[in-house]
Amino acid sequence: MTAPLAGRVAVVTGGGSGIGRATVRRFVADGASVVLADLSVESAGVAAELDPSGRTVVFQRTDVRSAEEVAAAFAVAMDRFGRCDIAVNNAGIIAGGPIHEDGADEALDRVWQVCVAGVWYGCRAALEHMRPQGGGVILNTASAAALWPTPTFPAYGMAKAAVVHLTRSLAVAHGREGIRVNAVVPGPTRTGIFEAAGADHDDLEQTYAAKTALGQMIAPEEIADAFAYLASDSARSVTGAILQVDAGYRPSFG
């Protein structure tokens, strides 16, 4: 049986940890070659673990706040593999607090540069290569924060809502060129954000799990499953979709 992504080439930003790392692993298992783009040079170890030969997984240090560095990651895909079929714009951060607090403007700038400008640059770089080759798939990581009030981190929720709008807009703009554009909306997922919570880690997970219909956290691999589906031919008629993988997250629960 042919692997669903055999012969395809993907660029995954934020590919060194959390959802990004799980997505790189899943794409490789499904037969794709991958450029793992990440700010952390330690992520080179993830690429080497998956493919010590470097023939199918290549690390490229990438700060998504830089249009040039994002474009360079896609150029690596073209140089090493000759094409770019899938882009996963996944890199993101959570920062800031209520709008009236000191430092809110600085936090807004940081979140906007990574979560919005970084996705914008990734989509543009992907389109530059996908349009001439006659098609491709662009996938963006949004968040349940885009769909529900986020009083603690309003800048983050606003940024992720922008990702949703950009996804829908590009899907309409480029569908006739054979380019599908979709977003995945993760709910509370076990990523580095929770791992960094220290002694309150378990309490934090329980708090978020209580706000889901299923009463549970989400594994990064479950988000990767969604990306793998959207990247495959099984989703050939899916574009402009905002796929919620959120365990039924509703802030009013709990």
Backbone hydrogen bonds in HBPLUS format (Angstrom, degrees):
<---DONOR---> <-ACCEPTOR-->    atom                        ^
c    i                          cat <-CA-CA->   ^        H-A-AA   ^      H-
h    n   atom  resd res      DA  || num        DHA   H-A  angle D-A-AA Bond
n    s   type  num  typ     dist DA aas  dist angle  dist       angle   num
A0006-ALA N   A0003-ALA O   3.13 MM   3  5.17 168.3  2.14 116.7 116.4     1
A0005-LEU N   A0030-ASP O   2.81 MM  25  5.20 148.1  1.91 150.4 151.8     2
A0008-ARG N   A0005-LEU O   3.11 MM   3  5.59 158.9  2.15 139.4 138.2     3
A0033-SER N   A0008-ARG O   2.89 MM  25  6.30 162.9  1.92 161.4 165.4     4
A0085-ASP N   A0009-VAL O   2.83 MM  76  5.23 147.6  1.93 137.1 147.9     5
A0086-ILE N   A0009-VAL O   2.97 MM  77  6.22 149.5  2.06 154.1 155.1     6
A0010-ALA N   A0033-SER O   2.83 MM  23  6.27 158.2  1.88 156.3 163.4     7
A0035-VAL N   A0010-ALA O   2.80 MM  25  6.25 156.3  1.86 154.9 162.9     8
A0011-VAL N   A0086-ILE O   2.90 MM  75  6.37 145.4  2.02 147.5 157.4     9
A0088-VAL N   A0011-VAL O   2.80 MM  77  6.15 165.3  1.82 168.5 170.9    10
A0012-VAL N   A0035-VAL O   3.06 MM  23  6.37 166.5  2.08 167.0 167.7    11
A0037-ALA N   A0012-VAL O   2.96 MM  25  5.81 158.6  2.01 146.3 150.7    12
A0013-THR N   A0088-VAL O   3.00 MM  75  6.35 164.0  2.03 172.0 174.9    13
A0014-GLY N   A0037-ALA O   2.78 MM  23  6.06 121.7  2.12 146.5 164.3    14
A0015-GLY N   A0037-ALA O   3.23 MM  22  5.74 164.2  2.25 137.0 138.7    15
A0021-ARG N   A0017-SER O   3.12 MM   4  4.61 162.5  2.16 104.5 108.4    16
A0022-ALA N   A0018-GLY O   3.10 MM   4  6.37 166.0  2.12 153.8 157.9    17
A0023-THR N   A0019-ILE O   2.91 MM   4  6.07 148.1  2.01 145.7 154.8    18
A0024-VAL N   A0020-GLY O   2.92 MM   4  6.22 157.9  1.97 152.2 157.6    19
A0025-ARG N   A0021-ARG O   3.01 MM   4  6.25 168.2  2.02 154.0 156.8    20
A0026-ARG N   A0022-ALA O   2.99 MM   4  6.17 157.6  2.04 142.3 148.6    21
A0027-PHE N   A0023-THR O   2.87 MM   4  6.05 164.9  1.89 154.3 158.2    22
A0028-VAL N   A0024-VAL O   2.97 MM   4  6.15 163.4  1.99 154.7 159.0    23
A0029-ALA N   A0025-ARG O   2.97 MM   4  6.18 159.6  2.01 147.7 153.7    24
A0030-ASP N   A0026-ARG O   2.92 MM   4  6.14 136.2  2.12 141.5 153.9    25
A0030-ASP N   A0027-PHE O   3.09 MM   3  4.94 125.1  2.41  90.2 104.9    26
A0032-ALA N   A0027-PHE O   2.93 MM   5  5.40 162.4  1.96 150.1 144.3    27
A0031-GLY N   A0028-VAL O   3.00 MM   3  5.14 161.7  2.04 108.3 112.0    28
A0034-VAL N   A0056-THR O   2.78 MM  22  6.25 155.3  1.84 162.2 166.7    29
A0058-VAL N   A0034-VAL O   2.93 MM  24  6.40 160.1  1.97 158.8 165.5    30
A0036-LEU N   A0058-VAL O   2.71 MM  22  5.92 151.0  1.79 151.1 160.8    31
A0060-GLN N   A0036-LEU O   2.94 MM  24  6.12 158.5  1.99 149.1 147.4    32
A0038-ASP N   A0060-GLN O   3.28 MM  22  6.67 147.2  2.40 139.2 148.2    33
A0062-THR N   A0038-ASP O   2.87 MM  24  5.02 157.4  1.92 108.4 116.0    34
A0043-SER N   A0040-SER O   3.09 MM   3  5.65 159.9  2.14 111.7 117.8    35
A0044-ALA N   A0041-VAL O   3.09 MM   3  5.75 166.2  2.11 115.5 119.9    36
A0045-GLY N   A0042-GLU O   3.03 MM   3  5.78 154.4  2.10 117.0 122.8    37
A0046-VAL N   A0043-SER O   3.01 MM   3  5.13 130.3  2.27  98.5 111.3    38
A0047-ALA N   A0043-SER O   3.30 MM   4  6.75 156.9  2.36 149.8 154.3    39
A0048-ALA N   A0044-ALA O   2.96 MM   4  6.23 158.5  2.01 147.3 153.5    40
A0049-GLU N   A0045-GLY O   2.91 MM   4  6.00 147.4  2.02 139.8 148.4    41
A0050-LEU N   A0046-VAL O   3.11 MM   4  6.35 155.7  2.17 147.0 152.5    42
A0051-ASP N   A0047-ALA O   2.94 MM   4  6.12 155.1  2.00 149.6 156.9    43
A0054-GLY N   A0051-ASP O   2.97 MM   3  5.50 149.1  2.07 115.9 124.5    44
A0066-SER N   A0063-ASP O   2.93 MM   3  5.78 167.0  1.95 126.9 130.7    45
A0070-VAL N   A0066-SER O   3.08 MM   4  6.34 159.3  2.12 153.3 158.9    46
A0071-ALA N   A0067-ALA O   2.95 MM   4  6.10 163.0  1.98 146.9 152.0    47
A0072-ALA N   A0068-GLU O   2.91 MM   4  6.11 145.6  2.03 140.3 150.3    48
A0073-ALA N   A0069-GLU O   3.15 MM   4  6.44 144.0  2.29 140.8 148.5    49
A0073-ALA N   A0070-VAL O   3.11 MM   3  5.25 124.4  2.43  98.6 112.1    50
A0074-PHE N   A0070-VAL O   3.33 MM   4  6.76 154.5  2.40 149.9 155.6    51
A0075-ALA N   A0071-ALA O   2.91 MM   4  6.19 145.1  2.04 143.8 154.8    52
A0076-VAL N   A0072-ALA O   2.98 MM   4  6.26 142.6  2.12 143.9 152.7    53
A0077-ALA N   A0073-ALA O   3.34 MM   4  6.74 150.3  2.44 138.1 144.7    54
A0078-MET N   A0074-PHE O   3.15 MM   4  6.52 155.1  2.21 146.0 152.0    55
A0079-ASP N   A0075-ALA O   2.82 MM   4  6.05 159.8  1.86 150.7 156.8    56
A0080-ARG N   A0076-VAL O   2.80 MM   4  5.82 168.7  1.81 156.7 159.4    57
A0081-PHE N   A0077-ALA O   2.87 MM   4  5.44 152.0  1.94 135.9 145.1    58
A0082-GLY N   A0078-MET O   2.89 MM   4  4.27 133.8  2.10 107.9 117.7    59
A0137-VAL N   A0085-ASP O   2.81 MM  52  6.17 150.1  1.90 150.1 160.1    60
A0087-ALA N   A0137-VAL O   2.90 MM  50  6.39 151.6  1.98 157.6 166.0    61
A0139-LEU N   A0087-ALA O   2.72 MM  52  5.95 162.4  1.75 166.7 173.1    62
A0089-ASN N   A0139-LEU O   2.79 MM  50  6.22 153.8  1.86 165.1 170.1    63
A0141-THR N   A0089-ASN O   3.08 MM  52  6.26 160.8  2.12 152.1 146.2    64
A0101-GLU N   A0098-PRO O   3.10 MM   3  5.67 166.2  2.12 121.0 125.4    65
A0104-ALA N   A0101-GLU O   3.24 MM   3  5.72 153.3  2.31 135.3 134.2    66
A0107-ALA N   A0103-GLY O   2.99 MM   4  6.22 156.7  2.04 152.1 158.8    67
A0108-LEU N   A0104-ALA O   2.90 MM   4  6.11 152.9  1.98 144.9 152.5    68
A0109-ASP N   A0105-ASP O   3.05 MM   4  6.32 156.3  2.10 146.2 151.6    69
A0110-ARG N   A0106-GLU O   3.10 MM   4  6.41 158.3  2.14 146.9 152.0    70
A0111-VAL N   A0107-ALA O   2.94 MM   4  6.14 172.5  1.94 158.5 160.1    71
A0112-TRP N   A0108-LEU O   2.85 MM   4  5.89 162.2  1.88 150.8 156.7    72
A0113-GLN N   A0109-ASP O   2.97 MM   4  6.03 159.6  2.01 146.5 151.8    73
A0114-VAL N   A0110-ARG O   3.22 MM   4  6.43 157.8  2.27 148.0 152.8    74
A0115-CYS N   A0111-VAL O   2.77 MM   4  5.63 153.6  1.84 154.2 160.9    75
A0116-VAL N   A0112-TRP O   3.03 MM   4  5.05 145.7  2.15 122.9 131.5    76
A0117-ALA N   A0112-TRP O   2.88 MM   5  6.28 165.8  1.90 163.0 167.4    77
A0118-GLY N   A0113-GLN O   3.03 MM   5  6.16 124.8  2.35 127.1 142.4    78
A0120-TRP N   A0116-VAL O   2.85 MM   4  6.10 162.1  1.88 156.0 161.9    79
A0121-TYR N   A0117-ALA O   2.80 MM   4  6.05 165.1  1.83 157.3 159.9    80
A0122-GLY N   A0118-GLY O   3.05 MM   4  6.18 153.1  2.13 137.0 144.7    81
A0123-CYS N   A0119-VAL O   2.85 MM   4  6.06 161.3  1.89 155.3 159.6    82
A0124-ARG N   A0120-TRP O   2.98 MM   4  6.18 162.7  2.01 150.7 155.7    83
A0125-ALA N   A0121-TYR O   2.92 MM   4  6.09 163.3  1.95 149.5 154.1    84
A0126-ALA N   A0122-GLY O   2.96 MM   4  6.06 158.4  2.01 144.8 151.1    85
A0127-LEU N   A0123-CYS O   2.93 MM   4  6.12 162.5  1.96 150.4 155.0    86
A0128-GLU N   A0124-ARG O   3.04 MM   4  6.26 148.0  2.14 144.8 153.2    87
A0129-HIS N   A0126-ALA O   3.12 MM   3  5.55 135.2  2.33 106.8 117.4    88
A0130-MET N   A0126-ALA O   2.84 MM   4  5.98 158.6  1.89 155.8 163.2    89
A0131-ARG N   A0127-LEU O   3.04 MM   4  5.59 167.3  2.05 141.2 143.7    90
A0134-GLY N   A0130-MET O   3.05 MM   4  6.14 114.7  2.49 141.9 156.6    91
A0135-GLY N   A0130-MET O   3.04 MM   5  5.22 160.0  2.08 150.1 148.7    92
A0134-GLY N   A0131-ARG O   3.24 MM   3  5.25 154.2  2.31 101.5 109.2    93
A0136-GLY N   A0178-GLY O   3.21 MM  42  6.58 148.8  2.32 134.2 130.2    94
A0180-ARG N   A0136-GLY O   2.99 MM  44  6.45 154.3  2.06 159.3 157.4    95
A0138-ILE N   A0180-ARG O   2.82 MM  42  6.22 166.1  1.84 162.9 167.5    96
A0182-ASN N   A0138-ILE O   2.98 MM  44  6.45 158.0  2.03 162.3 167.0    97
A0140-ASN N   A0182-ASN O   2.96 MM  42  6.42 153.4  2.03 145.1 153.7    98
A0184-VAL N   A0140-ASN O   2.97 MM  44  6.42 153.7  2.04 165.3 173.6    99
A0142-ALA N   A0184-VAL O   2.86 MM  42  5.84 164.7  1.88 159.1 162.5   100
A0146-ALA N   A0143-SER O   2.89 MM   3  5.51 162.9  1.92 115.8 121.4   101
A0144-ALA N   A0186-PRO O   2.98 MM  42  5.94 140.5  2.14 163.9 152.2   102
A0147-LEU N   A0144-ALA O   2.99 MM   3  5.40 152.2  2.06 111.2 119.4   103
A0148-TRP N   A0144-ALA O   3.22 MM   4  6.44 132.5  2.46 149.4 162.5   104
A0156-TYR N   A0153-PHE O   3.15 MM   3  5.51 123.8  2.48 106.6 119.4   105
A0157-GLY N   A0153-PHE O   3.23 MM   4  6.60 163.8  2.26 156.5 160.7   106
A0158-MET N   A0154-PRO O   2.95 MM   4  6.08 160.3  1.99 149.5 154.9   107
A0159-ALA N   A0155-ALA O   2.96 MM   4  6.12 155.4  2.02 143.0 149.7   108
A0160-LYS N   A0156-TYR O   2.97 MM   4  6.23 163.2  1.99 154.9 158.7   109
A0161-ALA N   A0157-GLY O   2.98 MM   4  6.15 145.3  2.10 142.5 152.1   110
A0162-ALA N   A0158-MET O   3.08 MM   4  6.37 144.1  2.21 141.3 150.6   111
A0162-ALA N   A0159-ALA O   3.10 MM   3  5.10 121.7  2.45  93.4 108.0   112
A0163-VAL N   A0159-ALA O   3.15 MM   4  6.58 142.5  2.30 140.7 150.8   113
A0164-VAL N   A0160-LYS O   3.15 MM   4  6.50 151.0  2.24 142.7 149.4   114
A0165-HIS N   A0161-ALA O   3.09 MM   4  6.44 159.9  2.13 148.2 152.8   115
A0166-LEU N   A0162-ALA O   2.89 MM   4  6.10 164.6  1.92 152.4 156.8   116
A0167-THR N   A0163-VAL O   2.94 MM   4  6.06 159.4  1.99 147.6 153.2   117
A0168-ARG N   A0164-VAL O   3.14 MM   4  6.43 164.9  2.16 152.4 154.9   118
A0169-SER N   A0165-HIS O   2.95 MM   4  6.14 159.3  2.00 152.3 158.6   119
A0170-LEU N   A0166-LEU O   2.93 MM   4  6.09 166.9  1.95 157.4 159.7   120
A0171-ALA N   A0167-THR O   3.04 MM   4  6.17 150.2  2.13 145.6 154.1   121
A0172-VAL N   A0168-ARG O   3.29 MM   4  6.52 154.4  2.36 144.3 148.9   122
A0173-ALA N   A0169-SER O   3.01 MM   4  6.23 157.0  2.06 145.2 152.5   123
A0174-HIS N   A0170-LEU O   2.96 MM   4  5.92 149.8  2.05 149.2 153.6   124
A0177-GLU N   A0174-HIS O   3.05 MM   3  5.30 153.8  2.12 107.1 115.3   125
A0179-ILE N   A0174-HIS O   3.37 MM   5  5.69 157.0  2.42 149.4 146.6   126
A0178-GLY N   A0175-GLY O   3.04 MM   3  5.39 157.3  2.09 115.7 117.5   127
A0240-GLY N   A0181-VAL O   2.75 MM  59  5.69 160.9  1.79 151.0 156.8   128
A0183-ALA N   A0241-ALA O   2.95 MM  58  6.29 165.0  1.97 163.7 168.7   129
A0243-LEU N   A0183-ALA O   2.86 MM  60  6.20 149.8  1.95 167.5 158.0   130
A0185-VAL N   A0243-LEU O   2.73 MM  58  5.75 168.5  1.74 146.6 145.5   131
A0245-VAL N   A0185-VAL O   2.95 MM  60  5.83 165.1  1.97 134.8 139.6   132
A0187-GLY N   A0245-VAL O   3.05 MM  58  6.18 140.8  2.21 133.1 124.3   133
A0218-ILE N   A0188-PRO O   2.92 MM  30  6.03 146.0  2.04 149.7 158.4   134
A0191-THR N   A0189-THR O   2.91 MM   2  5.84 108.1  2.44 117.3 101.1   135
A0190-ARG N   A0218-ILE O   2.88 MM  28  6.19 159.2  1.92 173.9 174.9   136
A0194-PHE N   A0191-THR O   3.04 MM   3  5.72 132.8  2.27 116.7 126.1   137
A0195-GLU N   A0191-THR O   3.15 MM   4  6.44 160.0  2.19 146.3 152.5   138
A0196-ALA N   A0192-GLY O   2.93 MM   4  5.90 140.5  2.09 143.1 149.9   139
A0197-ALA N   A0194-PHE O   3.04 MM   3  5.22 162.2  2.07 110.4 114.8   140
A0201-HIS N   A0198-GLY O   3.03 MM   3  5.46 155.8  2.09 121.8 123.0   141
A0204-LEU N   A0200-ASP O   2.82 MM   4  5.96 158.1  1.87 160.1 166.8   142
A0205-GLU N   A0201-HIS O   3.02 MM   4  6.31 159.3  2.06 152.9 158.0   143
A0206-GLN N   A0202-ASP O   2.97 MM   4  6.20 162.9  2.00 151.4 156.2   144
A0207-THR N   A0203-ASP O   2.90 MM   4  6.11 151.6  1.98 145.8 153.7   145
A0208-TYR N   A0204-LEU O   3.07 MM   4  6.36 162.4  2.11 151.4 154.8   146
A0209-ALA N   A0205-GLU O   2.80 MM   4  5.93 164.3  1.82 156.0 161.4   147
A0210-ALA N   A0206-GLN O   3.01 MM   4  6.04 149.1  2.11 140.7 147.8   148
A0211-LYS N   A0208-TYR O   2.96 MM   3  5.26 151.2  2.05 107.3 116.5   149
A0212-THR N   A0209-ALA O   3.11 MM   3  5.48 161.2  2.14 116.8 117.6   150
A0250-ARG N   A0211-LYS O   2.77 MM  39  5.61 173.0  1.77 174.7 173.8   151
A0215-GLY N   A0212-THR O   3.18 MM   3  5.05 147.2  2.29  95.1 104.8   152
A0213-ALA N   A0247-ALA O   3.03 MM  34  6.11 114.5  2.47 130.4 147.9   153
A0213-ALA N   A0248-GLY O   2.97 MM  35  4.63 140.4  2.13  98.9 110.8   154
A0214-LEU N   A0247-ALA O   3.14 MM  33  5.47 157.2  2.19 157.6 154.6   155
A0222-GLU N   A0219-ALA O   2.92 MM   3  5.46 145.0  2.04 114.5 124.1   156
A0223-ILE N   A0220-PRO O   3.07 MM   3  5.30 125.5  2.38 101.9 115.3   157
A0224-ALA N   A0220-PRO O   3.00 MM   4  6.36 156.3  2.06 149.9 157.4   158
A0225-ASP N   A0221-GLU O   2.90 MM   4  6.13 142.7  2.04 137.3 146.8   159
A0226-ALA N   A0222-GLU O   3.32 MM   4  6.62 148.9  2.42 134.9 141.5   160
A0226-ALA N   A0223-ILE O   3.05 MM   3  5.14 118.0  2.45  95.9 110.7   161
A0227-PHE N   A0223-ILE O   3.05 MM   4  6.47 156.5  2.11 150.5 156.8   162
A0228-ALA N   A0224-ALA O   2.84 MM   4  6.07 158.4  1.89 151.7 157.9   163
A0229-TYR N   A0225-ASP O   2.99 MM   4  6.25 155.6  2.05 146.8 152.9   164
A0230-LEU N   A0226-ALA O   3.00 MM   4  6.27 170.5  2.01 153.5 155.5   165
A0231-ALA N   A0227-PHE O   2.88 MM   4  6.02 142.1  2.02 146.8 157.1   166
A0232-SER N   A0229-TYR O   3.06 MM   3  5.26 144.3  2.19 104.4 114.9   167
A0235-ALA N   A0232-SER O   3.15 MM   3  5.83 161.5  2.19 113.9 119.0   168
A0236-ARG N   A0233-ASP O   3.07 MM   3  4.82 149.6  2.17 115.5 110.9   169
A0238-VAL N   A0235-ALA O   2.89 MM   3  5.10 162.6  1.92 122.1 122.2   170
A0249-TYR N   A0246-ASP O   2.99 MM   3  5.35 124.1  2.31 108.3 121.4   171
A0253-PHE N   A0250-ARG O   2.97 MM   3  5.72 161.3  2.00 126.9 131.9   172
